[in-house]
Amino acid sequence: MRLITHTDLDGVACAVLLTTVEQIDQVKFIDPGTIQSGKIEITGNDILADLPFDKRAGMWFDHHESSKPKDGQEFEGMFRIAPSAARVVYEYYDNPYLAKYERLVEGTDRIDSGQVSKEEATSPTGLFLLSNTLETAAPKAEDDDYRRHVIRLLRHHSIEETLENPRVKDRCANVKNELEAFRRLLEENTVMIGKVAFSDLREKPELPRGNNYVVYSLFPQAVTSVRLMPLDEGKDDAKISVGHNIYGKKSEFNVGEAMRRIGGGGHRPVGGATVKKEAAYEIAMRIAKEINDFEEKQGKG
């Protein structure tokens, strides 16, 4: 069977679990927008994890609020609004052999649901540091091979042992070295639009590694951030990422629903979508206005 999963820590953790209990011959990593665009061939021999539903797949596991199945929608697998898709997979199989991955699942729950301290965001350690090595602002071909390497390590080693692997240590060092460059890039390319911190990084070559929470240390007054990034080298698509400031006043604006309307998805506090690069700025401005209008209305309520 082939496993198709997301590029982040949750996707990798799902792969650790599923390759342990299923006969997986290949692991493919994609962005949720690729599923929603129908650009990838999917068959009954495929398992989808941490990605939107596709009726062609043999099994499906997800936890995103925007992916909630319609009434009567039948599929093999499991959907539950949960901190992570890895948690959904873990519960579905209820296999004592998977108990050795409990720490990994718990850590993935915390990170994927945005429970990251300011200190951790600016100086990553442990599993959060590992998660920073998995996703890159400007993806490269070797990233998928690295993710498969991490899956193999986590299947047989602890998180601490995985972090000591030479290839992982090299990436971790790069993350730490590039984090300050990423911080400066955000500082130079982010503007406040009302209560939204907007960053346009589409045309920035060789984007340094960073995480979604650094922007809130720079713009603590932001209620929400909206960021545009290149999706793949040489392609005309862009990624739009939207998230609430986890360190500020809680917003009730439903990010996942807003992303679903433009072909993406996510949860109430965070989400993303793949859009055409030439339309990305207009879409981002529309979302920023939608957020500001919502916050203004809430403030008057």
PyMOL commands that set and color helices and strands:
alter all, ss='L'
color gray80, all
select helices_A, chain A and resi 9-21+32-37+65-67+85-93+96-112+118-122+126-134+142-156+159-163+166-189+214-218+255-260+277-300
alter helices_A, ss='H'
color red, helices_A
select strands_A, chain A and resi 2-5+26-29+46-49+59-62+77-79+190-193+196-200+224-230+237-244+265-266+270-276
alter strands_A, ss='S'
color yellow, strands_A
deselect
rebuild
show_as cartoon
